[in-house]
């Protein structure tokens, strides 16, 4: 790590702490040459391998943008989307792999989205899982009904009485 003040290549770690969400380590360093202190933030890299074979860094913003389209016109807030994106990132990082297939990211989106809004889930799943017929929708709806008969709806919101 080069000192940002004198560009010397040697520094020592004075203090290390996890960030609030635990996704990075904040380190206070001191330059061995000039003695000035500076902060670095270290995160584990996570790359997404797309169908074309191209690798790109994981992006919560891309998750949010993809899910936002499915949530259009639904009672889903930006905060809900941010929480969903965080859940997706935690799920894909928990695999421990430095690279993950884009398909795995899509699968990681389906669970939290189903908890958030079932209509948005059906919209997203219809595109992501390439529904080709009404039977595909019927099967997905039946699976949702069977699941809702088994227990609570998670973060599902009640319909307003307008």
C-alpha positions as CSV (number, residue, x, y, z in Angstrom):
1,X,0.0,0.0,0.0
2,X,1.5,3.3,-1.1
3,X,1.3,6.3,1.2
4,X,-1.0,8.9,-0.4
5,X,1.2,11.7,0.9
6,X,4.8,10.7,0.0
7,X,4.1,7.6,-2.2
8,X,6.4,5.4,0.0
9,X,5.5,1.7,-0.4
10,X,5.9,0.7,3.3
11,X,3.2,1.3,5.9
12,X,2.1,-0.5,9.1
13,X,-1.4,-1.2,10.3
14,X,-2.2,0.8,13.4
15,X,-5.9,-0.3,13.8
16,X,-8.3,-2.7,12.0
17,X,-12.1,-2.7,12.3
18,X,-15.0,-4.2,10.5
19,X,-17.5,-1.8,8.8
20,X,-21.0,-1.7,10.2
21,X,-22.4,-4.2,7.7
22,X,-19.4,-6.5,8.1
23,X,-18.6,-6.5,4.4
24,X,-15.3,-4.7,4.6
25,X,-12.3,-4.0,6.9
26,X,-11.3,-0.4,7.7
27,X,-7.6,-0.1,8.5
28,X,-5.7,2.9,9.9
29,X,-2.2,2.8,8.6
30,X,1.0,4.8,9.3
31,X,3.6,5.5,6.7
32,X,7.1,4.3,7.7
33,X,8.7,7.1,5.8
34,X,6.8,10.3,6.6
35,X,4.9,9.1,9.7
36,X,1.5,10.3,8.4
37,X,-1.6,8.2,8.9
38,X,-4.2,7.3,6.4
39,X,-7.2,4.9,6.1
40,X,-7.8,2.1,3.7
41,X,-10.9,0.0,3.2
42,X,-10.5,-3.6,2.1
43,X,-13.3,-5.7,0.6
44,X,-13.3,-9.1,-0.9
45,X,-13.8,-8.9,-4.7
46,X,-16.8,-10.7,-6.1
47,X,-17.1,-11.1,-9.9
48,X,-20.2,-12.1,-11.8
49,X,-19.6,-14.2,-14.9
50,X,-22.2,-13.3,-17.6
51,X,-23.5,-15.7,-20.2
52,X,-21.0,-14.2,-22.7
53,X,-18.2,-15.2,-20.5
54,X,-17.3,-11.7,-19.5
55,X,-16.6,-11.1,-15.8
56,X,-17.7,-7.9,-14.1
57,X,-17.8,-6.8,-10.4
58,X,-21.0,-7.6,-8.5
59,X,-23.2,-4.5,-8.3
60,X,-26.1,-3.9,-5.9
61,X,-27.2,-1.2,-8.2
62,X,-27.7,-3.7,-11.1
63,X,-29.7,-5.9,-8.8
64,X,-31.9,-3.0,-7.8
65,X,-32.4,-1.8,-11.4
66,X,-33.4,-5.3,-12.6
67,X,-35.8,-5.8,-9.7
68,X,-37.2,-2.3,-10.0
69,X,-38.7,-3.1,-13.4
70,X,-40.6,-6.0,-11.9
71,X,-41.8,-3.9,-9.0
72,X,-43.1,-1.1,-11.2
73,X,-46.6,0.0,-10.0
74,X,-46.3,-2.2,-6.9
75,X,-46.1,-0.9,-3.3
76,X,-42.3,-1.4,-3.0
77,X,-40.1,1.4,-1.7
78,X,-36.5,2.2,-2.6
79,X,-35.6,1.1,1.0
80,X,-37.2,-2.3,0.3
81,X,-35.1,-2.7,-2.9
82,X,-31.9,-1.7,-1.0
83,X,-32.6,-4.4,1.7
84,X,-33.4,-6.9,-1.1
85,X,-30.1,-6.1,-2.8
86,X,-28.2,-6.4,0.4
87,X,-29.8,-9.8,1.1
88,X,-28.8,-11.0,-2.4
89,X,-25.2,-9.8,-2.0
90,X,-25.0,-11.6,1.4
91,X,-26.4,-14.8,-0.2
92,X,-24.0,-14.8,-3.1
93,X,-21.0,-13.8,-0.9
94,X,-21.8,-16.6,1.5
95,X,-20.9,-19.2,-1.2
96,X,-17.3,-18.1,-0.5
97,X,-16.5,-18.0,-4.3
98,X,-14.7,-15.1,-5.8
99,X,-16.6,-15.6,-9.0
100,X,-20.3,-16.5,-9.4
101,X,-22.4,-17.2,-12.4
102,X,-25.0,-14.6,-13.3
103,X,-27.6,-17.3,-13.2
104,X,-26.8,-17.8,-9.5
105,X,-27.4,-14.1,-8.9
106,X,-30.8,-14.4,-10.5
107,X,-31.7,-17.4,-8.3
108,X,-30.6,-15.4,-5.2
109,X,-33.0,-12.7,-6.2
110,X,-36.0,-14.9,-6.4
111,X,-36.3,-15.8,-2.7
112,X,-36.2,-12.3,-1.2
113,X,-38.4,-10.9,-4.1
114,X,-41.0,-13.6,-3.4
115,X,-41.1,-12.5,0.3
116,X,-41.2,-8.8,-0.7
117,X,-44.0,-8.9,-3.4
118,X,-45.5,-11.9,-5.0
119,X,-46.7,-10.0,-8.2
120,X,-43.2,-8.6,-8.7
121,X,-41.8,-12.1,-8.1
122,X,-44.0,-13.5,-10.9
123,X,-43.0,-10.7,-13.2
124,X,-39.3,-11.3,-12.5
125,X,-39.6,-15.1,-12.6
126,X,-41.5,-15.0,-15.9
127,X,-38.6,-13.3,-17.6
128,X,-35.7,-14.9,-15.6
129,X,-37.1,-18.4,-15.9
130,X,-38.3,-17.8,-19.5
131,X,-42.0,-18.6,-19.1
132,X,-43.3,-19.7,-22.4
133,X,-47.0,-20.5,-21.7
134,X,-49.9,-19.8,-19.4
135,X,-49.2,-23.2,-17.8
136,X,-45.8,-21.9,-16.6
137,X,-47.6,-19.0,-14.9
138,X,-50.2,-21.4,-13.4
139,X,-47.4,-23.6,-12.0
140,X,-45.7,-20.7,-10.4
141,X,-49.0,-19.4,-9.0
142,X,-49.8,-22.8,-7.6
143,X,-46.3,-23.0,-6.0
144,X,-47.0,-19.6,-4.4
145,X,-50.4,-20.7,-3.1
146,X,-48.9,-23.9,-1.6
147,X,-46.2,-21.9,0.1
148,X,-48.7,-19.3,1.5
149,X,-50.8,-22.2,2.9
150,X,-47.7,-23.4,4.8
151,X,-47.0,-20.2,6.7
152,X,-46.7,-16.5,6.9
153,X,-46.1,-14.2,4.0
154,X,-42.8,-12.6,5.3
155,X,-42.7,-9.0,4.4
156,X,-45.8,-9.1,2.1
157,X,-47.9,-6.0,2.6
158,X,-51.7,-6.0,3.0
159,X,-53.7,-4.4,0.2
160,X,-55.2,-1.0,1.0
161,X,-58.9,-0.5,1.3
162,X,-59.1,2.3,-1.2
